Amino acid sequence: MTDDIDDIAEDSASAPTGGGSIRLDKWLWHARFCKTRSLAQTWCASGHVTVNGRTVSKPATSVKPGDTVGFLSGPYRRMVVVQAPGTRRGPASEAQTLYHEPDPPARQTDEFMPHRPRGAGRPTKKDRRALAALKGDGPD
């Protein structure tokens, strides 16, 4: 009887890390992408995070193993695949087991934004119109 209880305890201890789902903000915090959970909530609420290609607006969005999470981390655009939901915010070595990064982080470039050298003065009317057209704020 005690052997059965020990087997059940071992199974339940390893089960949460292998499957199931978890809140996105909690997972970002567990995987150590965000320093605090409130920062992870801010990222999600501001629309800077995508799950499976869709922009997330709520921190309570569930992620499960196999989901792809995308976000900006400094100057880099990172895309990671969730491997496990995790049960706690442990050391970095434990956090790295929660995700897999198929490609190295790509440096975010401003290729869509016109480049203006620092100190070049105010933008001209033509520059402002070009910028508004890129942003989609142009006259309708």
Buried (B, 14 or more C-beta within 10 A) or exposed (E): EEEEEEEEEEEEEEEBBEEEBBBBBBBBBBBBBBEEBEBBBBBBBEEEBBBEEEEBEEBEBBBBBEBBBBBEEEEEBBBBEBBBBBBEEEEEEBBEEBBEEEEEBEEEEEEEEEEEEEEEEEEEEEEEEBBEEEEEEEEE
